[in-house]
């Protein structure tokens, strides 16, 4: 009986230690008194990715306006590329599943590489849909930029590029790819 009680006590202590150590050590964030709500530029629906355009917003800061603008544009392009890459990963996974591709890993790897090549090329032609500059109290300039890339231009470039790839051509079905791509764009918009 004592052994059983001792075992239960040890288990209870271990469970208590595990439960305590699993809890977050960081306090719950709170808004401090006197905090001021900031309204950042380009926060409307027309600046969010939807079923027709990929969009990104970012900023850059420098003592020089031109440099701040270049930084903002580069940051926005990087964010846009990351968003498109994430969507394309999902699309290529679903496409490979539905097509039951023989050499799935190679197919997905090549498809991802081709997709990123197309995205990188299209990033040079993104359209700036918003551009605002602010002078900070310390004299620096912060520039906010919103950019967009048409979904259709991405899809057409991808179709062309993937159809030309000898290894991908065997398993590539433009209709099926477009269907999955369109579905993912709708899901992306609905889940935002």
Secondary structure, DSSP 4 states (H G I P E B T S, - for coil): -HHHHHHHHHHHHHHHHHHHHHS-SSPPP-PPTT------SS-SGGGS--SSEEEEEEEEEESSHHHHHHHHHHHHHHHHHHHHHHHHHHHHHHHHHHHT-TTHHHHHHHHHHHHHHHHHHHHTTPEEEEEEEEE-TTS-EEEEEEEEEEHHHHHHHHHHHHHH-HHHHTT--HHHHHHHHHHHHHHHHHT-
